[in-house]
Amino acid sequence: MQFCHYLKSLSAVAVVTAAMASLWVAPANADNPLLPASDPDNAGNWQLNTKVSDEFNGDSLDLNKWYVSGTDGQFYIWKGRAPSQFAPHNAYVEDGKLILRTQWQPDYPFVGKPPQRQEIKAYENITTAAVISHHTVLFGYMEVKVKIPDAPMTGAFWGTGYQQELDVFELVGLVTKGNKNPETTFVTSFHDWRPGHPKKNKVWKHPHKTPGRTAENFYVYGVEWLPDGLKMYFNGELVHQVQQQELGDRWVLNNPMELWFDSEVFPWHGIPEQQHLPAFFEIDYVRVWQRPDDNQLDRAFFGFEGPLQMNPHHKPAPRMKSAEFWFIDDQSSVALAVTDFADNIYTTGRKSLRFDLGKTDKQAESTAFSPAGSVELGPGRYRLTANVWVSEQVQNSQLQVVLESPWQQLKPIALDTLPRGQWREIAVEFNQQQASAAKDRMRLVFKGGNQGQVYLDDIAIRPLK
């Protein structure tokens, strides 16, 4: 079978995914003049996402936005690369900048032991810092203005999400071991953290030469994260881009990510000694812009790419403790399942929902449930859309979408009336008489037919104007 992975007609799909995006996205205007260095005229109609942007102009770090690793002796994901360890007293705001300080502190009460895979087997002598955003971002343009520490330490800006990692940069200010090129190189990379994949998880990287040492000057670094690619920017200029199509299975950046700033030791470039410290990673600002979209659903989750994070303030607990997937009971799972990367069937991202009619009785229903609280609609009129692929064999089959609280059964869609062997958009309009209750969720009910396959992707709900 031939599957169309991308729909040109959908190329303009916008990228903001949180429900009720207008509640947290501020447009650039006279009252909010901040615009991307890559697009100072705002031709892209960018809007600033204030939940993950920060000018660091307050008297202290905004802990509603940022988690400081090591707070109360607790760490998120890891403690830092040995021999350095994150310590909360090293993260602070000063003179309109976030400072991540590295110090020589041999008497510090270091916690635990490094993972076995690390090169150095003990935390000792060196304390440093990390801060992580509480909220996540999916797609958009991310920009920071920073100065890297002038020591054998990194200054890093990166993101972590479900089975994925994007390193916008991990730059070393002073190399004392090996080639000195890292001192003057801006490198972006990403990692594949899917289970069972090779230990060498860095699946793509690109270096760009800077005009001087990254520890000597403030530079502006940016990336535009697209649904199907990535663009690198240095001081507002596009320096490289890569597309999902050319990367194939190496493209894994499909789920929301939390943002990190940290500083740590890269032993292969040298370990700092007492005379190198203290050193300072200085962050003037972080700004994240996205294009406007009135989709009321979480794009990644309702595109079947990964779980839905139900509690953004979960740190230091692991993100998966408060994340939820589509629920499909044992009876329905015989015929209904989210595809895997290897299936390679989707319109955007890498996954979709498959209904295999040959594995179920034609009178039976197969149902998938989104998590309670995953649908948040106010009163009004809406249009639900989704992309559907139907095989030649499908007959007498339908899909019905149900919203639970308040209960509403949307008009069923006769799947056997759709064109075969190609992705098509379906649409259903409906009235929402009252606002969603706290536990509102969606049911996807498939029924009828006894042969063939149906694939569903990219469900969205938008208000009608």
C-alpha positions in Angstrom: 0.0 0.0 0.0 1.1 3.6 -0.6 0.4 6.1 2.1 0.6 9.9 1.8 2.6 11.0 4.7 2.0 14.7 4.3 -1.0 16.7 3.0 0.0 19.9 1.2 -3.4 21.2 1.9 -2.6 21.0 5.6 0.8 22.7 5.4 -0.6 25.8 7.0 -1.8 24.0 10.1 -0.7 26.2 13.0 1.4 25.0 15.8 0.1 26.2 19.2 -1.4 23.2 21.0 -2.6 24.1 24.5 -6.3 24.4 24.9 -7.5 28.0 24.9 -4.2 29.3 23.6 -5.4 32.9 23.7 -5.3 32.7 27.5 -1.5 32.4 27.5 -0.2 33.8 24.3 0.6 37.5 24.0 0.7 39.1 20.5 3.6 41.4 19.6 2.3 44.9 19.4 2.9 48.4 20.9 2.4 47.1 24.4 4.5 44.0 23.7 7.3 45.0 21.3 9.4 41.8 21.6 9.9 40.3 18.2 12.2 37.5 16.9 15.6 38.6 15.8 14.9 36.3 12.8 11.7 38.2 11.9 11.8 41.8 13.2 8.9 42.8 11.0 6.8 39.9 12.3 5.9 38.7 8.8 5.2 35.3 10.5 2.5 36.8 12.8 4.4 35.4 15.8 2.8 35.6 19.3 4.9 35.4 22.4 4.2 32.5 24.7 4.6 34.1 28.1 4.5 30.9 30.1 7.9 29.8 28.8 9.4 33.2 28.1 11.3 35.3 30.6 13.3 38.6 30.6 14.6 37.9 34.1 14.0 41.5 35.2 12.5 40.7 38.6 14.2 40.6 42.0 14.3 36.8 42.0 13.6 33.9 39.7 9.9 33.3 38.9 9.3 29.9 40.5 5.9 29.7 38.9 7.8 29.3 35.6 11.0 27.6 36.6 12.0 24.6 38.8 15.5 24.9 40.3 17.1 21.5 40.3 18.3 20.4 43.7 15.6 22.3 45.6 15.1 20.7 49.0 17.6 18.0 48.0 15.3 16.9 45.1 16.4 16.6 41.5 14.5 16.3 38.2 15.7 13.5 35.9 19.4 13.8 36.9 21.8 15.6 39.2 24.3 16.8 36.5 27.3 15.3 34.8 30.0 14.3 37.4 32.1 15.5 38.9 29.8 18.6 38.9 26.4 18.5 40.6 23.4 20.9 40.4 23.0 23.0 43.6 20.1 25.4 44.0 22.1 28.3 45.5 23.9 28.6 42.2 20.8 29.8 40.2 19.8 33.4 40.8 18.7 36.6 39.0 21.0 39.6 39.0 21.0 42.8 36.9 18.3 41.6 34.6 19.9 38.2 33.8 19.5 34.7 35.0 22.9 33.5 36.4 23.9 29.9 36.6 27.1 29.9 38.7 29.8 27.2 38.9 31.9 27.1 42.1 34.7 25.1 43.6 33.1 23.7 46.8 34.9 20.5 47.9 33.1 20.6 51.3 29.6 20.7 49.7 27.3 17.8 50.8 27.0 16.1 47.4 24.1 13.7 47.0 24.3 10.2 45.6 26.5 8.6 43.0 26.5 9.3 39.2 24.9 6.8 36.8 27.2 4.0 35.8 27.3 5.3 32.2 29.0 8.5 33.2 32.7 8.9 32.7 33.5 10.2 36.3 32.4 8.0 39.2 31.8 10.6 41.9 30.3 14.0 42.5 33.0 16.1 44.0 34.5 19.6 44.3 32.3 21.4 41.7 28.7 22.7 42.2 26.8 24.2 39.3 23.1 24.8 38.4 20.1 23.9 36.3 16.6 25.4 35.9 13.7 23.8 34.0 10.4 25.3 32.8 7.3 24.0 34.4 5.3 24.4 31.2 6.0 22.8 27.8 6.1 24.0 24.3 5.2 22.3 21.0 6.7 23.9 17.8 7.5 27.6 17.4 10.6 29.9 17.4 12.8 29.8 20.5 15.4 32.5 21.0 17.9 33.2 23.8 20.7 35.8 24.4 23.4 34.3 26.4 27.1 34.3 27.3 28.8 31.0 27.9 30.9 30.5 31.1 34.6 31.2 30.6 35.7 27.9 32.1 35.8 24.1 31.1 32.0 24.1 31.7 29.0 24.1 29.4 26.3 26.6 28.9 23.3 24.7 27.5 19.7 25.5 26.4 17.8 22.3 25.5 14.4 20.6 25.7 13.2 17.2 26.9 9.9 15.5 26.0 8.4 12.1 25.5 11.2 9.9 24.1 12.9 12.9 22.6 15.5 15.6 23.3 16.4 18.8 21.4 19.8 20.4 22.3 19.6 23.9 20.9 23.1 24.2 22.1 25.6 22.7 24.7 28.6 25.0 24.3 31.9 24.8 26.1 33.5 28.2 27.0 37.1 27.0 27.6 38.5 23.7 26.3 41.5 22.4 28.3 41.6 19.0 26.6 41.6 18.2 22.9 40.6 20.3 20.0 39.7 24.0 20.8 37.0 24.2 18.1 34.1 23.8 20.6 35.0 27.3 22.0 33.9 28.9 18.7 31.1 26.5 17.5 27.3 26.6 17.8 26.0 23.0 17.6 22.4 21.9 17.6 21.4 18.3 17.9 18.6 16.0 18.9 18.4 12.6 20.6 16.1 9.6 20.2 15.1 8.1 23.6 12.7 5.5 22.3 13.1 2.2 24.2 15.2 -0.4 22.5 17.1 2.0 20.3 20.9 2.1 20.2 23.0 3.5 23.0 24.3 6.1 20.5 21.1 8.1 20.8 22.3 11.4 19.1 20.6 11.0 15.8 21.3 14.4 14.2 23.6 17.4 14.8 24.9 20.4 12.9 27.8 22.7 13.8 28.1 26.4 12.9 31.2 28.5 13.4 30.8 31.6 15.5 32.8 34.8 14.9 34.6 34.5 18.3 34.6 32.5 21.5 31.1 32.0 22.9 32.5 32.9 26.4 33.7 36.3 25.3 30.4 37.9 24.0 26.7 37.7 24.3 25.2 36.1 21.2 21.6 35.4 20.1 20.9 31.7 19.4 17.6 30.5 18.0 15.8 27.5 16.5 12.5 27.3 14.7 10.9 24.0 15.5 8.5 23.0 12.8 6.1 20.1 12.6 8.3 18.7 9.9 11.7 20.2 10.4 14.1 22.4 12.3 15.9 25.7 11.4 19.0 27.1 13.2 19.6 30.8 13.6 22.6 32.8 14.9 22.2 36.5 15.7 18.9 36.4 13.7 20.4 34.8 10.6 19.3 31.4 9.2 22.4 29.2 9.2 21.1 25.7 8.6 17.8 23.8 8.3 16.8 20.1 8.1 13.6 18.4 7.1 11.7 15.4 8.5 11.6 13.9 5.0 15.4 13.7 4.7 15.8 12.3 8.3 13.2 9.5 8.0 13.2 7.4 11.2 15.6 9.8 12.9 12.9 12.5 13.1 11.5 12.2 16.7 10.5 15.8 17.7 6.8 15.4 17.8 5.8 15.9 21.4 5.9 19.0 23.8 9.1 19.7 25.6 10.1 21.5 28.8 13.0 23.9 28.5 16.3 23.6 30.3 19.2 26.0 31.1 22.1 24.3 32.8 25.9 24.2 33.2 27.9 21.1 33.7 31.3 19.4 33.1 32.0 17.7 29.8 35.1 15.7 30.9 36.2 14.9 27.3 36.8 18.7 26.9 38.5 19.1 30.3 37.6 19.2 34.0 37.8 22.6 35.7 40.3 23.2 38.4 40.0 25.6 41.3 41.7 28.5 39.4 39.0 28.3 36.7 36.2 29.0 39.2 33.8 30.7 39.9 32.4 30.8 36.3 29.0 32.2 35.2 26.5 31.2 32.5 24.6 34.5 31.9 21.1 34.4 30.3 19.8 37.8 29.3 16.4 36.4 28.1 14.5 33.4 26.7 11.6 34.1 24.3 9.4 31.6 22.6 7.0 32.6 19.9 4.3 30.6 18.2 1.9 31.2 15.4 -1.7 31.7 16.4 -4.2 28.8 16.4 -7.6 28.5 17.9 -7.5 24.7 18.2 -9.0 23.8 21.5 -7.3 20.4 21.8 -3.7 19.4 22.5 -2.2 18.9 19.1 0.3 16.1 19.9 -2.0 14.0 22.0 -4.9 14.2 19.6 -2.5 13.5 16.8 -1.6 10.2 18.7 2.1 11.1 19.1 2.4 10.6 22.9 0.8 11.1 26.3 -1.0 14.2 27.7 0.7 15.9 30.6 -2.1 16.6 33.1 0.0 18.6 35.7 2.6 21.0 34.5 3.9 21.6 38.0 4.9 18.0 38.6 8.6 18.5 39.2 10.7 16.9 40.7 8.4 13.9 40.1 9.0 12.3 36.7 6.8 13.6 33.9 5.3 10.2 33.2 3.8 10.0 36.7 1.2 12.7 35.7 1.0 11.8 32.0 -1.9 9.8 30.5 -2.4 8.0 27.2 -5.5 7.1 25.2 -7.4 4.4 27.1 -8.5 1.4 25.0 -9.9 -1.6 26.9 -9.0 -5.2 26.2 -11.9 -5.9 24.0 -11.4 -2.8 21.8 -7.6 -3.3 21.7 -8.1 -6.3 19.5 -8.9 -4.0 16.6 -7.9 -0.5 17.8 -4.3 0.7 18.5 -2.0 3.6 18.1 0.5 2.9 15.3 4.2 2.7 15.9 7.0 4.6 14.2 7.8 1.6 12.0 4.2 1.6 10.6 5.0 4.9 9.0 1.3 5.9 8.5 0.4 9.5 9.4 -0.4 12.9 8.1 1.8 14.8 10.5 4.2 13.6 13.2 4.9 9.9 13.1 1.8 8.1 14.4 -2.0 7.7 14.0 -4.8 5.5 15.3 -5.5 2.3 13.5 -8.9 0.5 13.3 -8.5 -3.1 11.9 -12.0 -4.2 10.9 -10.9 -7.7 10.2 -10.2 -8.3 13.8 -13.6 -7.5 15.2 -17.2 -8.6 14.9 -19.1 -6.3 12.5 -21.7 -5.7 15.2 -19.1 -4.8 17.9 -18.0 -1.3 18.9 -14.3 -0.4 19.4 -13.7 2.7 21.6 -10.8 4.9 22.5 -11.1 7.3 25.4 -9.0 10.5 26.0 -8.2 11.3 29.6 -10.7 13.0 31.9 -10.1 16.7 31.6 -8.6 16.6 28.1 -11.5 18.5 26.5 -12.2 22.1 27.7 -14.8 23.9 25.6 -16.9 27.0 26.4 -20.4 27.4 25.1 -20.6 28.1 21.4 -20.5 26.5 18.0 -17.5 24.4 16.9 -16.1 22.4 14.0 -14.3 19.1 14.7 -11.9 18.0 12.0 -9.7 15.0 11.6 -7.7 13.2 8.8 -8.8 9.7 7.8 -7.4 7.0 5.5 -9.7 4.2 4.4 -8.6 1.0 2.7 -10.4 -0.4 -0.4 -12.1 -3.3 1.6 -14.0 -1.2 4.1 -17.8 -1.4 4.0 -20.6 -0.4 6.3 -18.4 1.1 8.9 -18.7 4.4 10.8 -16.9 6.6 13.3 -18.8 8.6 16.0 -17.2 11.1 18.2 -18.7 11.6 21.7 -18.0 14.3 24.2 -18.9 13.2 27.7 -19.5 16.1 30.0 -21.9 17.5 28.9 -22.8 14.4 27.0 -23.0 15.0 23.3 -23.0 12.5 20.4 -21.7 14.2 17.3 -23.0 13.2 13.9 -21.6 9.8 12.8 -19.3 9.7 9.8 -19.8 6.9 7.2 -16.3 5.8 6.6 -17.2 3.7 3.5 -18.3 6.8 1.7 -14.8 8.4 1.8 -12.2 8.1 -1.0 -10.0 5.0 -0.7 -6.3 4.8 -0.3 -5.7 8.4 0.5 -5.8 10.8 3.4 -8.9 13.0 3.6 -10.1 15.6 6.0 -13.5 15.0 7.7 -15.5 17.6 9.5 -18.5 17.8 11.9 -20.1 20.9 13.2 -21.8 21.0 16.6 -23.3 23.3 19.3 -21.9 23.3 22.8 -24.7 24.4 25.1 -22.7 24.7 28.2 -19.0 24.7 29.2 -17.1 21.5 29.6 -17.1 20.0 33.1 -13.8 19.4 34.8 -13.6 15.8 33.6 -14.9 16.2 30.1 -13.2 13.8 27.6 -13.6 12.4 24.1 -14.7 9.0 22.9 -13.9 7.7 19.5 -16.4 4.9 18.7 -15.7 2.8 15.6 -18.3 0.2 14.5 -19.5 -1.9 11.6 -17.6 -3.7 8.8 -15.6 -6.9 8.9 -12.5 -6.2 6.7 -10.0 -3.5 5.8 -8.3 -0.8 7.8 -9.0 2.8 8.8 -6.4 5.3 10.1 -7.3 8.4 12.0 -4.9 11.4 12.7 -4.8 15.0 13.8 -8.1 15.6 15.5 -8.9 19.3 16.1 -11.8 21.4 17.4 -12.0 25.0 16.5 -14.7 27.6 17.2 -16.8 28.8 14.2 -16.6 32.5 13.6 
